[in-house]
Amino acid sequence: MIIAVIALAVGVVLGVLVDVNVPVGLQPYLPIAVVAALDALFGGVRAHLDGAFDDKQFTISFISNVLVAGLIVYLGDQLGVGAQLSTGVVVVLGIRIFSNAAAIRRRLFSA
């Protein structure tokens, strides 16, 4: 647990100190990647609270969520319907995030 907290602190510090420039071609995919990463993060927290957390499964879920979401948006861009597929990905992942957040809330507060 302490390693995760240290890694989080190091990541936040690096995020504040390092100026990252995202290439223009990848900028449309960054918000989708962030939402997909948040989905995996909330799923991992829920699994931890349920006593079913597996670090290997979390890592694979995190990476595959980001890649699949990005691939869907890329294919949408190639087909000319990128905005619609981006919206669809955000809606689906948003529903999953709120579902996991509700489960976390119920678990933590018994409500």
Contact map, one row per residue, 1 for C-alpha under 8 A:
111110000000000000000000000000000000000000000000000000000000000000000000000000000000000000000000000000000000000
111111000000000000000000000000000000000000000000000000000000000000000000000000000000000000000000000000000000000
111111100000000000000000000000000000000000000000000000000000000000000000000000000000000000000000000000000000000
111111110000000000000000000000000000000000000000000000000000000000000000000000000000000000000000000000000000000
111111111000000000000000000000000000000000000000000000000000000000000000000000000000000000000000000000000000000
011111111100000000000000000000000000000000000000000000000000000000000000000000000000000000000000000000000000000
001111111110000000000000000000000000000000000000000000000000000000000000000000000000000000000000000000000000000
000111111111000000000000000000000000000000000000000000000000000000000000000000000000000000000000000000000000000
000011111111100000000000000000000000000000000000000000000000000000000000000000000000000000000000000000000000000
000001111111110000000000000000000000000000000000000000000000000000000000000000000000000000000000000000000000000
000000111111111000000000000000000000000000000000000000000000000000000000000000000000000000000000000000000000000
000000011111111100000000000000000000000000000000000000000000000000000000000000000000000000000000000000000000000
000000001111111110000000000000000000000000000000000000000000000000000000000000000000000000000000000000000000000
000000000111111111000000000000000000000000000000000000000000000000000000000000000000000000000000000000000000000
000000000011111111100000000000000000000000000000000000000000000000000000000000000000000000000000000000000000000
000000000001111111100000000000000000000000000000000000000000000000000000000000000000000000000000000000000000000
000000000000111111100000000000000000000000000000000000000000000000000000000000000000000000000000000000000000000
000000000000011111110000000000000000000000000000000000000000000000000000000000000000000000000000000000000000000
000000000000001111111000000000000000000000000000000000000000000000000000000000000000000000000000000000000000000
000000000000000001111100000000000000000000000000000000000000000000000000000000000000000000000000000000000000000
000000000000000000111110000000000000000000000000000000000000000000000000000000000000000000000000000000000000000
000000000000000000011111011000000000000000000000000000000000000000000000000000000000000000000000000000000000000
000000000000000000001111111000000000000000000000000000000000000000000000000000000000000000000000000000000000000
000000000000000000000111111000000000000000000000000000000000000000000000000000000000000000000000000000000000000
000000000000000000000011111100000000000000000000000000000000000000000000000000000000000000000000000000000000000
000000000000000000000111111111000000000000000000000000000000000000000000000000000000000000000000000000000000000
000000000000000000000111111111100000000000000000000000000000000000000000000000000000000000000000000000000000000
000000000000000000000000111111110000000000000000000000000000000000000000000000000000000000000000000000000000000
000000000000000000000000011111111000000000000000000000000000000000000100110000000000000000000000000000000000000
000000000000000000000000011111111100000000000000000000000000000000000000000000000000000000000000000000000000000
000000000000000000000000001111111110000000000000000000000000000000000000000000000000000000000000000000000000000
000000000000000000000000000111111111000000000000000000000000000001001100000000000000010011000000000000000000000
000000000000000000000000000011111111100000000000000000000000000011101100000000000000000000000000000000000000000
000000000000000000000000000001111111110000000000000000000000000001000000000000000000000000000000000000000000000
000000000000000000000000000000111111111000000000000000000000000000000000000000000000000001001100000000000000000
000000000000000000000000000000011111111100000000000000000000010011001000000000000000000000001000000000000000000
000000000000000000000000000000001111111110000000000000000000011011000000000000000000000000000000000000000000000
000000000000000000000000000000000111111111000000000000000000000000000000000000000000000000000000100000000000000
000000000000000000000000000000000011111111100000000000000000000010000000000000000000000000001101100000000000000
000000000000000000000000000000000001111111110000000000000100110010000000000000000000000000000000000000000000000
000000000000000000000000000000000000111111111000000000000000010000000000000000000000000000000000000000000000000
000000000000000000000000000000000000011111111100000000000000000000000000000000000000000000000000100110000000000
000000000000000000000000000000000000001111111110000000000000000000000000000000000000000000000000100100000000000
000000000000000000000000000000000000000111111111000010000100000000000000000000000000000000000000000000000000000
000000000000000000000000000000000000000011111111100000000000000000000000000000000000000000000000000000010000000
000000000000000000000000000000000000000001111111110000000000000000000000000000000000000000000000000110110000000
000000000000000000000000000000000000000000111111111110000000000000000000000000000000000000000000000000000000000
000000000000000000000000000000000000000000011111111110000000000000000000000000000000000000000000000000000000000
000000000000000000000000000000000000000000001111111110000000000000000000000000000000000000000000000000010010000
000000000000000000000000000000000000000000000111111110000000000000000000000000000000000000000000000000000000000
000000000000000000000000000000000000000000000011111110000000000000000000000000000000000000000000000000000000000
000000000000000000000000000000000000000000000011111111000000000000000000000000000000000000000000000000000000000
000000000000000000000000000000000000000000010011111111101100000000000000000000000000000000000000000000000000000
000000000000000000000000000000000000000000000000000111111100000000000000000000000000000000000000000000000000000
000000000000000000000000000000000000000000000000000011111110000000000000000000000000000000000000000000000000000
000000000000000000000000000000000000000000000000000001111111000000000000000000000000000000000000000000000000000
000000000000000000000000000000000000000000000000000011111111100000000000000000000000000000000000000000000000000
000000000000000000000000000000000000000100010000000011111111110000000000000000000000000000000000000000000000000
000000000000000000000000000000000000000000000000000000111111111000000000000000000000000000000000000000000000000
000000000000000000000000000000000000000000000000000000011111111100000000000000000000000000000000000000000000000
000000000000000000000000000000000000000100000000000000001111111110000000000000000000000000000000000000000000000
000000000000000000000000000000000001100110000000000000000111111111000000000000000000000000000000000000000000000
000000000000000000000000000000000000100000000000000000000011111111100000000000000000000000000000000000000000000
000000000000000000000000000000000000000000000000000000000001111111110000000000000000000000000000000000000000000
000000000000000000000000000000001001101100000000000000000000111111111000000000000000000000000000000000000000000
000000000000000000000000000000011101100000000000000000000000011111111100000000000000000000000000000000000000000
000000000000000000000000000000001000000000000000000000000000001111111110000000000000000000000000000000000000000
000000000000000000000000000000000000000000000000000000000000000111111111000000000000000000000000000000000000000
000000000000000000000000000000011001000000000000000000000000000011111111100000000000000010000000000000000000000
000000000000000000000000000010011000000000000000000000000000000001111111110000000000000000000000000000000000000
000000000000000000000000000000000000000000000000000000000000000000111111111000000000000000000000000000000000000
000000000000000000000000000000000000000000000000000000000000000000011111111100000000110010000000000000000000000
000000000000000000000000000010000000000000000000000000000000000000001111111110000110110010000000000000000000000
000000000000000000000000000010000000000000000000000000000000000000000111111111000100000000000000000000000000000
000000000000000000000000000000000000000000000000000000000000000000000011111111100100000000000000000000000000000
000000000000000000000000000000000000000000000000000000000000000000000001111111111111110000000000000000000000000
000000000000000000000000000000000000000000000000000000000000000000000000111111111110000000000000000000000000000
000000000000000000000000000000000000000000000000000000000000000000000000011111111100000000000000000000000000000
000000000000000000000000000000000000000000000000000000000000000000000000001111111100000000000000000000000000000
000000000000000000000000000000000000000000000000000000000000000000000000000111111100000000000000000000000000000
000000000000000000000000000000000000000000000000000000000000000000000000000111111111100000000000000000000000000
000000000000000000000000000000000000000000000000000000000000000000000000111111111111110000000000000000000000000
000000000000000000000000000000000000000000000000000000000000000000000000100110001111111000000000000000000000000
000000000000000000000000000000000000000000000000000000000000000000000000000100001111111100000000000000000000000
000000000000000000000000000000000000000000000000000000000000000000000001100100001111111110000000000000000000000
000000000000000000000000000000010000000000000000000000000000000000000001100100000111111111000000000000000000000
000000000000000000000000000000000000000000000000000000000000000000000000000000000011111111100000000000000000000
000000000000000000000000000000000000000000000000000000000000000000000000000000000001111111110000000000000000000
000000000000000000000000000000010000000000000000000000000000000000001001100000000000111111111000000000000000000
000000000000000000000000000000010010000000000000000000000000000000000000000000000000011111111100000000000000000
000000000000000000000000000000000000000000000000000000000000000000000000000000000000001111111110000000000000000
000000000000000000000000000000000000000000000000000000000000000000000000000000000000000111111111000000000000000
000000000000000000000000000000000011001000000000000000000000000000000000000000000000000011111111100000000000000
000000000000000000000000000000000010001000000000000000000000000000000000000000000000000001111111110000000000000
000000000000000000000000000000000000000000000000000000000000000000000000000000000000000000111111111000000000000
000000000000000000000000000000000000001000000000000000000000000000000000000000000000000000011111111100000000000
000000000000000000000000000000000000011001100000000000000000000000000000000000000000000000001111111110000000000
000000000000000000000000000000000000000000000000000000000000000000000000000000000000000000000111111111000000000
000000000000000000000000000000000000000000000000000000000000000000000000000000000000000000000011111111100000000
000000000000000000000000000000000000000001100100000000000000000000000000000000000000000000000001111111110000000
000000000000000000000000000000000000000001000100000000000000000000000000000000000000000000000000111111111000000
000000000000000000000000000000000000000000000000000000000000000000000000000000000000000000000000011111111100000
000000000000000000000000000000000000000000000100000000000000000000000000000000000000000000000000001111111110000
000000000000000000000000000000000000000000001100100000000000000000000000000000000000000000000000000111111111000
000000000000000000000000000000000000000000000000000000000000000000000000000000000000000000000000000011111111111
000000000000000000000000000000000000000000000000000000000000000000000000000000000000000000000000000001111111111
000000000000000000000000000000000000000000000000100000000000000000000000000000000000000000000000000000111111111
000000000000000000000000000000000000000000000000000000000000000000000000000000000000000000000000000000011111110
000000000000000000000000000000000000000000000000000000000000000000000000000000000000000000000000000000001111111
000000000000000000000000000000000000000000000000000000000000000000000000000000000000000000000000000000001111111
000000000000000000000000000000000000000000000000000000000000000000000000000000000000000000000000000000001110111
